[in-house]
Amino acid sequence: MSEDTTPDRSPQAAAHAYYRGLDEDDYDLLADLLAPDFVHDRPDMTLEGRERFIEFMREERPASDTTHPVEGVYEQVDGEDLIVSGRLLDADGEAITAFADEFTFEGEKIAKVRTFTA
């Protein structure tokens, strides 16, 4: 019997991979996950387009040595879109903020992330 090596393309797997891409500066992974017209709606700005988002994360984000431990993943009523809650930690493991991200998908691609912080 062969082992199934098909990658998990579920919204939950994509959301976890999104944070891994951010935390590990894996911009190729992010580019693969995001739709070309991806939008990140943050409390302080809106980034429109996959390339613009990746450019911001690579070159402009205020703190790049951060991690995003996920504390909860909640399916929306449609069964495809998600809410992910967690914390943004600095390099020393100190909390910068708590967050809730609303993920919207187009097929297997992340089309939009709307971030709420506390």
Biopython code that builds the backbone (N, CA, C, O; Angstrom):
import numpy as np
from Bio.PDB.StructureBuilder import StructureBuilder

atoms = [
    (1, "MET", "N", (0.852, -1.175, 0.000)),
    (1, "MET", "CA", (0.000, 0.000, 0.000)),
    (1, "MET", "C", (0.897, 1.237, 0.000)),
    (1, "MET", "O", (1.811, 1.340, 0.818)),
    (2, "SER", "N", (0.642, 2.168, -0.907)),
    (2, "SER", "CA", (1.466, 3.377, -0.982)),
    (2, "SER", "C", (0.884, 4.472, -0.100)),
    (2, "SER", "O", (-0.324, 4.558, 0.120)),
    (3, "GLU", "N", (1.785, 5.294, 0.390)),
    (3, "GLU", "CA", (1.375, 6.408, 1.245)),
    (3, "GLU", "C", (0.910, 7.555, 0.364)),
    (3, "GLU", "O", (1.531, 7.848, -0.658)),
    (4, "ASP", "N", (-0.189, 8.208, 0.757)),
    (4, "ASP", "CA", (-0.707, 9.349, 0.007)),
    (4, "ASP", "C", (0.200, 10.551, 0.258)),
    (4, "ASP", "O", (0.333, 11.012, 1.392)),
    (5, "THR", "N", (0.815, 11.049, -0.797)),
    (5, "THR", "CA", (1.720, 12.195, -0.668)),
    (5, "THR", "C", (1.119, 13.452, -1.284)),
    (5, "THR", "O", (1.827, 14.430, -1.528)),
    (6, "THR", "N", (-0.188, 13.424, -1.535)),
    (6, "THR", "CA", (-0.867, 14.598, -2.072)),
    (6, "THR", "C", (-0.832, 15.707, -1.023)),
    (6, "THR", "O", (-1.226, 15.492, 0.123)),
    (7, "PRO", "N", (-0.358, 16.904, -1.416)),
    (7, "PRO", "CA", (-0.315, 17.989, -0.438)),
    (7, "PRO", "C", (-1.712, 18.379, 0.024)),
    (7, "PRO", "O", (-2.663, 18.348, -0.758)),
    (8, "ASP", "N", (-1.832, 18.741, 1.280)),
    (8, "ASP", "CA", (-3.096, 19.196, 1.849)),
    (8, "ASP", "C", (-3.362, 20.600, 1.322)),
    (8, "ASP", "O", (-2.625, 21.535, 1.636)),
    (9, "ARG", "N", (-4.401, 20.747, 0.531)),
    (9, "ARG", "CA", (-4.737, 22.044, -0.056)),
    (9, "ARG", "C", (-5.978, 22.647, 0.606)),
    (9, "ARG", "O", (-6.640, 23.501, 0.016)),
    (10, "SER", "N", (-6.293, 22.212, 1.818)),
    (10, "SER", "CA", (-7.451, 22.737, 2.525)),
    (10, "SER", "C", (-7.198, 24.181, 2.950)),
    (10, "SER", "O", (-6.046, 24.598, 3.072)),
    (11, "PRO", "N", (-8.262, 24.941, 3.173)),
    (11, "PRO", "CA", (-8.080, 26.302, 3.683)),
    (11, "PRO", "C", (-7.280, 26.337, 4.992)),
    (11, "PRO", "O", (-6.471, 27.243, 5.195)),
    (12, "GLN", "N", (-7.498, 25.367, 5.872)),
    (12, "GLN", "CA", (-6.760, 25.329, 7.143)),
    (12, "GLN", "C", (-5.267, 25.165, 6.894)),
    (12, "GLN", "O", (-4.457, 25.845, 7.525)),
    (13, "ALA", "N", (-4.895, 24.276, 5.986)),
    (13, "ALA", "CA", (-3.481, 24.065, 5.662)),
    (13, "ALA", "C", (-2.888, 25.315, 5.031)),
    (13, "ALA", "O", (-1.749, 25.675, 5.325)),
    (14, "ALA", "N", (-3.652, 25.983, 4.162)),
    (14, "ALA", "CA", (-3.171, 27.211, 3.524)),
    (14, "ALA", "C", (-2.938, 28.302, 4.556)),
    (14, "ALA", "O", (-1.946, 29.027, 4.481)),
    (15, "ALA", "N", (-3.846, 28.425, 5.521)),
    (15, "ALA", "CA", (-3.682, 29.448, 6.565)),
    (15, "ALA", "C", (-2.429, 29.174, 7.397)),
    (15, "ALA", "O", (-1.658, 30.094, 7.669)),
    (16, "HIS", "N", (-2.221, 27.941, 7.796)),
    (16, "HIS", "CA", (-1.013, 27.608, 8.569)),
    (16, "HIS", "C", (0.249, 27.859, 7.742)),
    (16, "HIS", "O", (1.247, 28.355, 8.265)),
    (17, "ALA", "N", (0.205, 27.518, 6.455)),
    (17, "ALA", "CA", (1.354, 27.756, 5.581)),
    (17, "ALA", "C", (1.617, 29.252, 5.419)),
    (17, "ALA", "O", (2.770, 29.670, 5.316)),
    (18, "TYR", "N", (0.564, 30.052, 5.396)),
    (18, "TYR", "CA", (0.695, 31.516, 5.296)),
    (18, "TYR", "C", (1.543, 32.060, 6.451)),
    (18, "TYR", "O", (2.466, 32.845, 6.232)),
    (19, "TYR", "N", (1.227, 31.642, 7.672)),
    (19, "TYR", "CA", (2.001, 32.111, 8.830)),
    (19, "TYR", "C", (3.424, 31.556, 8.808)),
    (19, "TYR", "O", (4.364, 32.246, 9.203)),
    (20, "ARG", "N", (3.584, 30.332, 8.356)),
    (20, "ARG", "CA", (4.931, 29.760, 8.227)),
    (20, "ARG", "C", (5.748, 30.584, 7.230)),
    (20, "ARG", "O", (6.921, 30.872, 7.471)),
    (21, "GLY", "N", (5.132, 30.959, 6.121)),
    (21, "GLY", "CA", (5.812, 31.786, 5.132)),
    (21, "GLY", "C", (6.237, 33.125, 5.708)),
    (21, "GLY", "O", (7.347, 33.591, 5.452)),
    (22, "LEU", "N", (5.355, 33.749, 6.488)),
    (22, "LEU", "CA", (5.703, 35.026, 7.129)),
    (22, "LEU", "C", (6.839, 34.850, 8.127)),
    (22, "LEU", "O", (7.801, 35.619, 8.123)),
    (23, "ASP", "N", (6.728, 33.836, 8.982)),
    (23, "ASP", "CA", (7.703, 33.641, 10.059)),
    (23, "ASP", "C", (9.072, 33.219, 9.544)),
    (23, "ASP", "O", (10.094, 33.551, 10.145)),
    (24, "GLU", "N", (9.095, 32.489, 8.434)),
    (24, "GLU", "CA", (10.362, 31.969, 7.898)),
    (24, "GLU", "C", (10.860, 32.772, 6.700)),
    (24, "GLU", "O", (11.810, 32.367, 6.030)),
    (25, "ASP", "N", (10.215, 33.921, 6.427)),
    (25, "ASP", "CA", (10.583, 34.753, 5.274)),
    (25, "ASP", "C", (10.613, 33.933, 3.985)),
    (25, "ASP", "O", (11.500, 34.112, 3.150)),
    (26, "ASP", "N", (9.651, 33.043, 3.830)),
    (26, "ASP", "CA", (9.565, 32.179, 2.657)),
    (26, "ASP", "C", (8.609, 32.828, 1.655)),
    (26, "ASP", "O", (7.422, 32.504, 1.613)),
    (27, "TYR", "N", (9.142, 33.746, 0.851)),
    (27, "TYR", "CA", (8.326, 34.523, -0.065)),
    (27, "TYR", "C", (7.859, 33.702, -1.263)),
    (27, "TYR", "O", (6.834, 34.025, -1.864)),
    (28, "ASP", "N", (8.585, 32.652, -1.619)),
    (28, "ASP", "CA", (8.118, 31.747, -2.675)),
    (28, "ASP", "C", (6.861, 31.013, -2.213)),
    (28, "ASP", "O", (5.912, 30.855, -2.981)),
    (29, "LEU", "N", (6.859, 30.565, -0.959)),
    (29, "LEU", "CA", (5.674, 29.912, -0.411)),
    (29, "LEU", "C", (4.499, 30.880, -0.412)),
    (29, "LEU", "O", (3.399, 30.516, -0.829)),
    (30, "LEU", "N", (4.720, 32.113, 0.052)),
    (30, "LEU", "CA", (3.640, 33.095, 0.060)),
    (30, "LEU", "C", (3.109, 33.340, -1.344)),
    (30, "LEU", "O", (1.896, 33.394, -1.546)),
    (31, "ALA", "N", (4.003, 33.488, -2.315)),
    (31, "ALA", "CA", (3.577, 33.728, -3.694)),
    (31, "ALA", "C", (2.715, 32.571, -4.207)),
    (31, "ALA", "O", (1.760, 32.787, -4.953)),
    (32, "ASP", "N", (3.054, 31.352, -3.807)),
    (32, "ASP", "CA", (2.288, 30.174, -4.227)),
    (32, "ASP", "C", (0.911, 30.134, -3.577)),
    (32, "ASP", "O", (-0.043, 29.647, -4.183)),
    (33, "LEU", "N", (0.796, 30.636, -2.359)),
    (33, "LEU", "CA", (-0.466, 30.581, -1.618)),
    (33, "LEU", "C", (-1.464, 31.664, -2.015)),
    (33, "LEU", "O", (-2.675, 31.461, -1.926)),
    (34, "LEU", "N", (-0.951, 32.823, -2.457)),
    (34, "LEU", "CA", (-1.791, 34.002, -2.642)),
    (34, "LEU", "C", (-2.275, 34.145, -4.080)),
    (34, "LEU", "O", (-1.544, 33.864, -5.030)),
    (35, "ALA", "N", (-3.520, 34.589, -4.220)),
    (35, "ALA", "CA", (-4.064, 34.922, -5.535)),
    (35, "ALA", "C", (-3.341, 36.167, -6.058)),
    (35, "ALA", "O", (-2.892, 36.991, -5.261)),
    (36, "PRO", "N", (-3.221, 36.319, -7.376)),
    (36, "PRO", "CA", (-2.533, 37.494, -7.934)),
    (36, "PRO", "C", (-3.114, 38.827, -7.441)),
    (36, "PRO", "O", (-2.373, 39.789, -7.239)),
    (37, "ASP", "N", (-4.434, 38.883, -7.249)),
    (37, "ASP", "CA", (-5.074, 40.124, -6.804)),
    (37, "ASP", "C", (-5.319, 40.134, -5.287)),
    (37, "ASP", "O", (-6.235, 40.799, -4.802)),
    (38, "PHE", "N", (-4.491, 39.391, -4.552)),
    (38, "PHE", "CA", (-4.579, 39.298, -3.093)),
    (38, "PHE", "C", (-4.647, 40.690, -2.461)),
    (38, "PHE", "O", (-3.993, 41.625, -2.923)),
    (39, "VAL", "N", (-5.448, 40.812, -1.396)),
    (39, "VAL", "CA", (-5.555, 42.051, -0.622)),
    (39, "VAL", "C", (-5.335, 41.716, 0.851)),
    (39, "VAL", "O", (-5.939, 40.785, 1.384)),
    (40, "HIS", "N", (-4.459, 42.489, 1.502)),
    (40, "HIS", "CA", (-4.296, 42.394, 2.957)),
    (40, "HIS", "C", (-4.799, 43.699, 3.541)),
    (40, "HIS", "O", (-4.195, 44.755, 3.351)),
    (41, "ASP", "N", (-5.902, 43.613, 4.247)),
    (41, "ASP", "CA", (-6.533, 44.767, 4.878)),
    (41, "ASP", "C", (-6.144, 44.756, 6.351)),
    (41, "ASP", "O", (-6.648, 43.950, 7.132)),
    (42, "ARG", "N", (-5.238, 45.663, 6.720)),
    (42, "ARG", "CA", (-4.717, 45.761, 8.088)),
    (42, "ARG", "C", (-5.285, 47.004, 8.759)),
    (42, "ARG", "O", (-5.783, 47.896, 8.073)),
    (43, "PRO", "N", (-5.221, 47.082, 10.086)),
    (43, "PRO", "CA", (-5.715, 48.295, 10.751)),
    (43, "PRO", "C", (-4.984, 49.567, 10.303)),
    (43, "PRO", "O", (-5.569, 50.650, 10.313)),
    (44, "ASP", "N", (-3.714, 49.444, 9.912)),
    (44, "ASP", "CA", (-2.927, 50.624, 9.567)),
    (44, "ASP", "C", (-2.799, 50.877, 8.072)),
    (44, "ASP", "O", (-2.334, 51.947, 7.679)),
    (45, "MET", "N", (-3.195, 49.931, 7.224)),
    (45, "MET", "CA", (-3.068, 50.104, 5.776)),
    (45, "MET", "C", (-3.740, 48.955, 5.044)),
    (45, "MET", "O", (-4.111, 47.940, 5.634)),
    (46, "THR", "N", (-3.886, 49.149, 3.737)),
    (46, "THR", "CA", (-4.356, 48.082, 2.855)),
    (46, "THR", "C", (-3.296, 47.869, 1.790)),
    (46, "THR", "O", (-2.862, 48.815, 1.131)),
    (47, "LEU", "N", (-2.883, 46.618, 1.625)),
    (47, "LEU", "CA", (-1.911, 46.243, 0.595)),
    (47, "LEU", "C", (-2.662, 45.496, -0.491)),
    (47, "LEU", "O", (-3.313, 44.488, -0.215)),
    (48, "GLU", "N", (-2.579, 45.980, -1.726)),
    (48, "GLU", "CA", (-3.320, 45.384, -2.828)),
    (48, "GLU", "C", (-2.365, 44.744, -3.827)),
    (48, "GLU", "O", (-1.442, 45.389, -4.323)),
    (49, "GLY", "N", (-2.596, 43.482, -4.110)),
    (49, "GLY", "CA", (-1.792, 42.726, -5.063)),
    (49, "GLY", "C", (-0.761, 41.862, -4.370)),
    (49, "GLY", "O", (-0.111, 42.291, -3.416)),
    (50, "ARG", "N", (-0.615, 40.631, -4.862)),
    (50, "ARG", "CA", (0.330, 39.671, -4.283)),
    (50, "ARG", "C", (1.746, 40.232, -4.273)),
    (50, "ARG", "O", (2.441, 40.137, -3.262)),
    (51, "GLU", "N", (2.181, 40.813, -5.385)),
    (51, "GLU", "CA", (3.558, 41.314, -5.464)),
    (51, "GLU", "C", (3.792, 42.456, -4.488)),
    (51, "GLU", "O", (4.854, 42.534, -3.870)),
    (52, "ARG", "N", (2.811, 43.343, -4.341)),
    (52, "ARG", "CA", (2.956, 44.461, -3.390)),
    (52, "ARG", "C", (3.041, 43.944, -1.964)),
    (52, "ARG", "O", (3.851, 44.423, -1.170)),
    (53, "PHE", "N", (2.198, 42.958, -1.637)),
    (53, "PHE", "CA", (2.225, 42.370, -0.296)),
    (53, "PHE", "C", (3.588, 41.747, -0.009)),
    (53, "PHE", "O", (4.162, 41.972, 1.056)),
    (54, "ILE", "N", (4.097, 40.976, -0.942)),
    (54, "ILE", "CA", (5.392, 40.318, -0.738)),
    (54, "ILE", "C", (6.511, 41.350, -0.638)),
    (54, "ILE", "O", (7.421, 41.202, 0.177)),
    (55, "GLU", "N", (6.448, 42.390, -1.460)),
    (55, "GLU", "CA", (7.451, 43.460, -1.374)),
    (55, "GLU", "C", (7.429, 44.109, 0.013)),
    (55, "GLU", "O", (8.480, 44.346, 0.609)),
    (56, "PHE", "N", (6.233, 44.392, 0.522)),
    (56, "PHE", "CA", (6.113, 44.989, 1.857)),
    (56, "PHE", "C", (6.695, 44.056, 2.912)),
    (56, "PHE", "O", (7.466, 44.494, 3.766)),
    (57, "MET", "N", (6.338, 42.783, 2.865)),
    (57, "MET", "CA", (6.814, 41.838, 3.874)),
    (57, "MET", "C", (8.333, 41.648, 3.787)),
    (57, "MET", "O", (8.995, 41.470, 4.809)),
    (58, "ARG", "N", (8.870, 41.685, 2.605)),
    (58, "ARG", "CA", (10.307, 41.491, 2.408)),
    (58, "ARG", "C", (11.114, 42.725, 2.806)),
    (58, "ARG", "O", (12.187, 42.599, 3.396)),
    (59, "GLU", "N", (10.603, 43.920, 2.486)),
    (59, "GLU", "CA", (11.431, 45.119, 2.591)),
    (59, "GLU", "C", (10.947, 46.201, 3.549)),
    (59, "GLU", "O", (11.741, 47.046, 3.961)),
    (60, "GLU", "N", (9.657, 46.199, 3.918)),
    (60, "GLU", "CA", (9.121, 47.356, 4.615)),
    (60, "GLU", "C", (8.464, 47.084, 5.963)),
    (60, "GLU", "O", (8.210, 48.029, 6.711)),
    (61, "ARG", "N", (8.190, 45.870, 6.288)),
    (61, "ARG", "CA", (7.430, 45.645, 7.526)),
    (61, "ARG", "C", (8.236, 46.120, 8.724)),
    (61, "ARG", "O", (9.457, 45.974, 8.760)),
    (62, "PRO", "N", (7.545, 46.687, 9.702)),
    (62, "PRO", "CA", (8.227, 47.295, 10.843)),
    (62, "PRO", "C", (9.063, 46.310, 11.662)),
    (62, "PRO", "O", (10.135, 46.671, 12.147)),
    (63, "ALA", "N", (8.595, 45.093, 11.821)),
    (63, "ALA", "CA", (9.340, 44.075, 12.572)),
    (63, "ALA", "C", (9.311, 42.795, 11.754)),
    (63, "ALA", "O", (8.243, 42.230, 11.521)),
    (64, "SER", "N", (10.475, 42.337, 11.319)),
    (64, "SER", "CA", (10.503, 41.141, 10.475)),
    (64, "SER", "C", (10.884, 39.888, 11.252)),
    (64, "SER", "O", (10.661, 38.778, 10.770)),
    (65, "ASP", "N", (11.447, 40.039, 12.427)),
    (65, "ASP", "CA", (11.853, 38.883, 13.231)),
    (65, "ASP", "C", (10.742, 38.559, 14.228)),
    (65, "ASP", "O", (10.904, 38.705, 15.439)),
    (66, "THR", "N", (9.615, 38.118, 13.682)),
    (66, "THR", "CA", (8.427, 37.846, 14.499)),
    (66, "THR", "C", (7.921, 36.432, 14.237)),
    (66, "THR", "O", (8.314, 35.781, 13.268)),
    (67, "THR", "N", (7.051, 35.980, 15.111)),
    (67, "THR", "CA", (6.359, 34.706, 14.912)),
    (67, "THR", "C", (4.871, 34.913, 15.163)),
    (67, "THR", "O", (4.461, 35.851, 15.847)),
    (68, "HIS", "N", (4.088, 34.029, 14.603)),
    (68, "HIS", "CA", (2.626, 34.101, 14.673)),
    (68, "HIS", "C", (2.061, 32.787, 15.220)),
    (68, "HIS", "O", (1.510, 32.005, 14.446)),
    (69, "PRO", "N", (2.177, 32.517, 16.515)),
    (69, "PRO", "CA", (1.555, 31.297, 17.032)),
    (69, "PRO", "C", (0.030, 31.363, 16.869)),
    (69, "PRO", "O", (-0.620, 32.311, 17.309)),
    (70, "VAL", "N", (-0.511, 30.342, 16.232)),
    (70, "VAL", "CA", (-1.954, 30.258, 16.000)),
    (70, "VAL", "C", (-2.601, 29.599, 17.207)),
    (70, "VAL", "O", (-2.148, 28.558, 17.683)),
    (71, "GLU", "N", (-3.666, 30.219, 17.694)),
    (71, "GLU", "CA", (-4.377, 29.680, 18.860)),
    (71, "GLU", "C", (-5.710, 29.055, 18.500)),
    (71, "GLU", "O", (-6.223, 28.222, 19.247)),
    (72, "GLY", "N", (-6.281, 29.444, 17.365)),
    (72, "GLY", "CA", (-7.562, 28.877, 16.966)),
    (72, "GLY", "C", (-7.824, 29.085, 15.489)),
    (72, "GLY", "O", (-7.421, 30.097, 14.915)),
    (73, "VAL", "N", (-8.501, 28.124, 14.873)),
    (73, "VAL", "CA", (-8.915, 28.220, 13.477)),
    (73, "VAL", "C", (-10.399, 27.890, 13.445)),
    (73, "VAL", "O", (-10.822, 26.830, 13.907)),
    (74, "TYR", "N", (-11.183, 28.806, 12.898)),
    (74, "TYR", "CA", (-12.634, 28.681, 12.924)),
    (74, "TYR", "C", (-13.180, 28.808, 11.511)),
    (74, "TYR", "O", (-12.911, 29.791, 10.820)),
    (75, "GLU", "N", (-13.946, 27.814, 11.084)),
    (75, "GLU", "CA", (-14.553, 27.851, 9.755)),
    (75, "GLU", "C", (-15.744, 28.789, 9.769)),
    (75, "GLU", "O", (-16.530, 28.812, 10.717)),
    (76, "GLN", "N", (-15.861, 29.565, 8.696)),
    (76, "GLN", "CA", (-17.028, 30.415, 8.533)),
    (76, "GLN", "C", (-18.181, 29.547, 8.033)),
    (76, "GLN", "O", (-17.989, 28.369, 7.732)),
    (77, "VAL", "N", (-19.342, 30.112, 7.947)),
    (77, "VAL", "CA", (-20.540, 29.367, 7.573)),
    (77, "VAL", "C", (-20.395, 28.709, 6.207)),
    (77, "VAL", "O", (-20.932, 27.623, 5.985)),
    (78, "ASP", "N", (-19.675, 29.352, 5.289)),
    (78, "ASP", "CA", (-19.545, 28.796, 3.943)),
    (78, "ASP", "C", (-18.638, 27.565, 3.897)),
    (78, "ASP", "O", (-18.584, 26.871, 2.882)),
    (79, "GLY", "N", (-17.931, 27.296, 4.990)),
    (79, "GLY", "CA", (-17.077, 26.117, 5.054)),
    (79, "GLY", "C", (-15.748, 26.272, 4.360)),
    (79, "GLY", "O", (-14.922, 25.361, 4.411)),
    (80, "GLU", "N", (-15.513, 27.408, 3.707)),
    (80, "GLU", "CA", (-14.253, 27.629, 3.009)),
    (80, "GLU", "C", (-13.452, 28.756, 3.635)),
    (80, "GLU", "O", (-12.241, 28.628, 3.814)),
    (81, "ASP", "N", (-14.106, 29.850, 3.969)),
    (81, "ASP", "CA", (-13.400, 30.972, 4.569)),
    (81, "ASP", "C", (-13.176, 30.701, 6.051)),
    (81, "ASP", "O", (-13.927, 29.956, 6.681)),
    (82, "LEU", "N", (-12.131, 31.318, 6.595)),
    (82, "LEU", "CA", (-11.700, 31.021, 7.961)),
    (82, "LEU", "C", (-11.461, 32.285, 8.769)),
    (82, "LEU", "O", (-11.211, 33.358, 8.221)),
    (83, "ILE", "N", (-11.544, 32.133, 10.077)),
    (83, "ILE", "CA", (-11.029, 33.116, 11.023)),
    (83, "ILE", "C", (-9.913, 32.402, 11.786)),
    (83, "ILE", "O", (-10.107, 31.299, 12.296)),
    (84, "VAL", "N", (-8.750, 33.036, 11.859)),
    (84, "VAL", "CA", (-7.611, 32.480, 12.585)),
    (84, "VAL", "C", (-7.243, 33.469, 13.672)),
    (84, "VAL", "O", (-7.055, 34.655, 13.404)),
    (85, "SER", "N", (-7.138, 32.980, 14.906)),
    (85, "SER", "CA", (-6.724, 33.848, 16.011)),
    (85, "SER", "C", (-5.353, 33.414, 16.500)),
    (85, "SER", "O", (-4.982, 32.243, 16.422)),
    (86, "GLY", "N", (-4.619, 34.381, 17.001)),
    (86, "GLY", "CA", (-3.289, 34.086, 17.515)),
    (86, "GLY", "C", (-2.644, 35.316, 18.100)),
    (86, "GLY", "O", (-3.307, 36.308, 18.405)),
    (87, "ARG", "N", (-1.344, 35.234, 18.252)),
    (87, "ARG", "CA", (-0.566, 36.355, 18.799)),
    (87, "ARG", "C", (0.620, 36.612, 17.889)),
    (87, "ARG", "O", (1.172, 35.689, 17.291)),
    (88, "LEU", "N", (1.004, 37.867, 17.792)),
    (88, "LEU", "CA", (2.225, 38.255, 17.098)),
    (88, "LEU", "C", (3.283, 38.474, 18.174)),
    (88, "LEU", "O", (3.119, 39.313, 19.060)),
    (89, "LEU", "N", (4.376, 37.705, 18.085)),
    (89, "LEU", "CA", (5.441, 37.778, 19.078)),
    (89, "LEU", "C", (6.702, 38.366, 18.469)),
    (89, "LEU", "O", (6.993, 38.152, 17.292)),
    (90, "ASP", "N", (7.454, 39.113, 19.284)),
    (90, "ASP", "CA", (8.732, 39.647, 18.809)),
    (90, "ASP", "C", (9.813, 38.577, 18.923)),
    (90, "ASP", "O", (9.530, 37.441, 19.304)),
    (91, "ALA", "N", (11.049, 38.939, 18.593)),
    (91, "ALA", "CA", (12.164, 37.983, 18.572)),
    (91, "ALA", "C", (12.430, 37.366, 19.936)),
    (91, "ALA", "O", (12.970, 36.263, 20.019)),
    (92, "ASP", "N", (12.057, 38.065, 21.012)),
    (92, "ASP", "CA", (12.259, 37.551, 22.369)),
    (92, "ASP", "C", (11.067, 36.750, 22.884)),
    (92, "ASP", "O", (11.075, 36.291, 24.027)),
    (93, "GLY", "N", (10.043, 36.580, 22.048)),
    (93, "GLY", "CA", (8.860, 35.834, 22.459)),
    (93, "GLY", "C", (7.846, 36.669, 23.222)),
    (93, "GLY", "O", (6.883, 36.134, 23.770)),
    (94, "GLU", "N", (8.058, 37.983, 23.259)),
    (94, "GLU", "CA", (7.119, 38.883, 23.937)),
    (94, "GLU", "C", (5.983, 39.246, 22.989)),
    (94, "GLU", "O", (6.199, 39.448, 21.794)),
    (95, "ALA", "N", (4.777, 39.328, 23.529)),
    (95, "ALA", "CA", (3.610, 39.642, 22.707)),
    (95, "ALA", "C", (3.651, 41.087, 22.218)),
    (95, "ALA", "O", (3.850, 42.016, 23.001)),
    (96, "ILE", "N", (3.460, 41.257, 20.922)),
    (96, "ILE", "CA", (3.291, 42.582, 20.327)),
    (96, "ILE", "C", (1.807, 42.908, 20.297)),
    (96, "ILE", "O", (1.399, 44.007, 20.673)),
    (97, "THR", "N", (0.995, 41.949, 19.848)),
    (97, "THR", "CA", (-0.455, 42.128, 19.795)),
    (97, "THR", "C", (-1.129, 40.773, 19.621)),
    (97, "THR", "O", (-0.507, 39.798, 19.199)),
    (98, "ALA", "N", (-2.394, 40.737, 19.952)),
    (98, "ALA", "CA", (-3.239, 39.596, 19.602)),
    (98, "ALA", "C", (-3.879, 39.933, 18.258)),
    (98, "ALA", "O", (-4.085, 41.104, 17.939)),
    (99, "PHE", "N", (-4.193, 38.903, 17.472)),
    (99, "PHE", "CA", (-4.808, 39.168, 16.178)),
    (99, "PHE", "C", (-5.887, 38.144, 15.882)),
    (99, "PHE", "O", (-5.905, 37.037, 16.419)),
    (100, "ALA", "N", (-6.782, 38.563, 15.005)),
    (100, "ALA", "CA", (-7.738, 37.661, 14.361)),
    (100, "ALA", "C", (-7.691, 38.011, 12.888)),
    (100, "ALA", "O", (-7.895, 39.165, 12.511)),
    (101, "ASP", "N", (-7.425, 37.023, 12.058)),
    (101, "ASP", "CA", (-7.355, 37.208, 10.617)),
    (101, "ASP", "C", (-8.525, 36.492, 9.962)),
    (101, "ASP", "O", (-8.771, 35.314, 10.217)),
    (102, "GLU", "N", (-9.235, 37.214, 9.121)),
    (102, "GLU", "CA", (-10.308, 36.629, 8.340)),
    (102, "GLU", "C", (-9.753, 36.314, 6.951)),
    (102, "GLU", "O", (-9.361, 37.221, 6.217)),
    (103, "PHE", "N", (-9.719, 35.040, 6.593)),
    (103, "PHE", "CA", (-9.203, 34.573, 5.304)),
    (103, "PHE", "C", (-10.361, 34.352, 4.346)),
    (103, "PHE", "O", (-11.351, 33.706, 4.691)),
    (104, "THR", "N", (-10.231, 34.891, 3.139)),
    (104, "THR", "CA", (-11.179, 34.652, 2.062)),
    (104, "THR", "C", (-10.417, 33.937, 0.950)),
    (104, "THR", "O", (-9.302, 34.332, 0.609)),
    (105, "PHE", "N", (-11.003, 32.906, 0.394)),
    (105, "PHE", "CA", (-10.344, 32.084, -0.617)),
    (105, "PHE", "C", (-11.027, 32.191, -1.968)),
    (105, "PHE", "O", (-12.240, 32.379, -2.059)),
    (106, "GLU", "N", (-10.215, 32.065, -3.026)),
    (106, "GLU", "CA", (-10.698, 31.864, -4.393)),
    (106, "GLU", "C", (-10.116, 30.530, -4.815)),
    (106, "GLU", "O", (-8.941, 30.452, -5.174)),
    (107, "GLY", "N", (-10.916, 29.488, -4.777)),
    (107, "GLY", "CA", (-10.398, 28.141, -5.024)),
    (107, "GLY", "C", (-9.410, 27.789, -3.925)),
    (107, "GLY", "O", (-9.733, 27.879, -2.741)),
    (108, "GLU", "N", (-8.206, 27.390, -4.316)),
    (108, "GLU", "CA", (-7.176, 27.017, -3.337)),
    (108, "GLU", "C", (-6.296, 28.195, -2.936)),
    (108, "GLU", "O", (-5.434, 28.048, -2.070)),
    (109, "LYS", "N", (-6.495, 29.360, -3.547)),
    (109, "LYS", "CA", (-5.646, 30.523, -3.291)),
    (109, "LYS", "C", (-6.280, 31.440, -2.245)),
    (109, "LYS", "O", (-7.502, 31.568, -2.169)),
    (110, "ILE", "N", (-5.435, 32.068, -1.450)),
    (110, "ILE", "CA", (-5.901, 33.070, -0.479)),
    (110, "ILE", "C", (-6.118, 34.366, -1.242)),
    (110, "ILE", "O", (-5.180, 34.917, -1.820)),
    (111, "ALA", "N", (-7.340, 34.848, -1.246)),
    (111, "ALA", "CA", (-7.689, 36.068, -1.984)),
    (111, "ALA", "C", (-7.590, 37.312, -1.113)),
    (111, "ALA", "O", (-7.250, 38.391, -1.598)),
    (112, "LYS", "N", (-7.890, 37.161, 0.187)),
    (112, "LYS", "CA", (-7.894, 38.329, 1.073)),
    (112, "LYS", "C", (-7.648, 37.882, 2.501)),
    (112, "LYS", "O", (-8.129, 36.834, 2.931)),
    (113, "VAL", "N", (-6.896, 38.687, 3.225)),
    (113, "VAL", "CA", (-6.751, 38.531, 4.672)),
    (113, "VAL", "C", (-7.096, 39.885, 5.278)),
    (113, "VAL", "O", (-6.482, 40.904, 4.961)),
    (114, "ARG", "N", (-8.081, 39.873, 6.148)),
    (114, "ARG", "CA", (-8.469, 41.084, 6.887)),
    (114, "ARG", "C", (-8.041, 40.874, 8.338)),
    (114, "ARG", "O", (-8.499, 39.946, 9.003)),
    (115, "THR", "N", (-7.164, 41.741, 8.813)),
    (115, "THR", "CA", (-6.564, 41.586, 10.137)),
    (115, "THR", "C", (-7.228, 42.517, 11.144)),
    (115, "THR", "O", (-7.441, 43.701, 10.882)),
    (116, "PHE", "N", (-7.547, 41.948, 12.300)),
    (116, "PHE", "CA", (-8.041, 42.712, 13.450)),
    (116, "PHE", "C", (-7.032, 42.504, 14.573)),
    (116, "PHE", "O", (-6.564, 41.386, 14.787)),
    (117, "THR", "N", (-6.695, 43.568, 15.288)),
    (117, "THR", "CA", (-5.722, 43.449, 16.389)),
    (117, "THR", "C", (-6.331, 43.970, 17.677)),
    (117, "THR", "O", (-7.290, 44.741, 17.678)),
    (118, "ALA", "N", (-5.731, 43.515, 18.782)),
    (118, "ALA", "CA", (-6.211, 43.966, 20.101)),
    (118, "ALA", "C", (-5.031, 44.471, 20.912)),
    (118, "ALA", "O", (-5.204, 44.899, 22.053)),
]
sb = StructureBuilder()
sb.init_structure("model")
sb.init_model(0)
sb.init_chain("A")
sb.init_seg("    ")
for serial, (resi, resn, name, xyz) in enumerate(atoms, 1):
    if name == "N":
        sb.init_residue(resn, " ", resi, " ")
    sb.init_atom(name, np.array(xyz, "f"), 0.0, 1.0, " ", f" {name:<3s}", serial, name[0])
structure = sb.get_structure()
